[in-house]
């Protein structure tokens, strides 16, 4: 993991969820919270969401789109996509190792 | 006030540059979001995070000049808060005699008495934590500055500490020492010792600042500016450690042997302190927002 990836600190989990949400296309804040709630069961709150968005934007992993009314959608950048792929590959390795050690075959 | 209106009001706790970038979006989000207590708490933590990371959001980095102004004003706020809390504490009437009399007749009341003392002790620790938070914000915001900025912060820390010592000594004089209150008459040595203890706190505060500068890799720079060796800075670290331990011991002593100093009146003290903090943080934000760039010619950028 590059040094900049660790800069997300306690927002790393929220950051990963946001990246995963934006992998499905650009979304604004409320749509992100709803989407993340659907696929992960995590109820993100606005303070945490925007803390993560600020860090992801500074890292260049997401980028803002032109505002629509007061809502501003964000999209995943190419750099953000490669970071997400790397993170998910690591997680997949962790999941398959854990399942094997529990005596279950990975799906 | 509805939870949603309260959440919108809490957005004012965020730094100005943060609100310029995100406020409209968050307001739109809150209009659709189910606002609960955890939403409010999350916004408060988010505001603290925004103040502690002035480099966010991207493209809105503050100049060293503006950081210095904000830092200095926040430090002044911290001093005023501490002074208000100390002066308020000394106005609290000693609640222990009626409590102790009641405990003598009904021993079961001891539990409630102890609970109040414990709550008071925790409130003291929370207050100290808040003071530390303001100090950390000050140091973090000043961290990007150069030598002149660092020197100014050292002077500021010294002035804050001296004010701290003076207020502590004055408040000590104001303690109600009438016969029957259980507090012995004031002696000159008491005032001297109190001022000395406050100066110890000053050393601790300076050492806290030095710890953060050290963390920022500026220990050598700090040592050269104030004309000391790294050994002296290390000694200051020990002063910090002893100061913090002293504070903990003092709180423990008050809890165990001087219950008259902690009681229901503390709730009023804490409420006053929190109200003052709200007002002063608002003032600090306006001060930081209102006059960007003033004094740029006197500070390194």
Contacts between the chains, C-beta under 8 A, distances in Angstrom:
chain1	res1	chain2	res2	distance
A	28	B	25	7.3
A	28	B	28	7.7
A	28	B	29	7.7
A	29	B	25	5.7
A	29	B	26	7.2
A	29	B	28	7.4
A	29	B	29	4.1
A	30	B	28	7.4
A	30	B	29	5.0
A	30	B	32	4.9
A	30	B	33	6.6
A	33	B	29	7.5
A	33	B	33	7.1
A	45	B	38	6.2
A	45	B	39	5.1
A	45	B	42	3.6
A	45	B	43	7.6
A	46	B	7	7.9
A	46	B	26	5.4
A	46	B	29	5.4
A	46	B	30	6.3
A	46	B	33	6.4
A	46	B	39	6.7
A	46	B	42	6.8
A	46	B	43	6.5
A	46	B	46	7.4
A	47	B	39	7.9
A	47	B	42	3.9
A	47	B	43	4.5
A	47	B	44	7.5
A	47	B	45	5.9
A	47	B	46	2.7
A	47	B	47	7.4
A	47	B	49	7.7
A	48	B	42	5.6
A	48	B	45	7.9
A	48	B	46	6.7
A	49	B	29	7.8
A	50	B	22	5.3
A	50	B	25	7.5
A	50	B	26	6.1
A	50	B	46	6.5
A	51	B	46	5.4
A	51	B	49	5.3
A	51	B	50	7.5
A	51	B	56	8.0
A	53	B	22	7.8
A	54	B	18	7.9
A	54	B	21	8.0
A	54	B	22	7.5
A	54	B	50	8.0
A	54	B	56	4.3
A	54	B	57	4.1
A	54	B	58	7.2
A	55	B	56	6.7
A	57	B	57	6.2
A	57	B	58	5.2
A	58	B	55	7.4
A	58	B	56	6.1
A	58	B	57	6.6
A	58	B	58	3.9
A	67	B	24	7.6
A	67	B	25	7.8
A	69	B	28	7.2
A	70	B	24	4.6
A	70	B	25	6.6
A	70	B	27	6.6
A	70	B	28	3.9
A	71	B	25	6.6
A	71	B	28	5.1
A	71	B	29	7.9
A	72	B	24	7.9
A	72	B	25	5.1
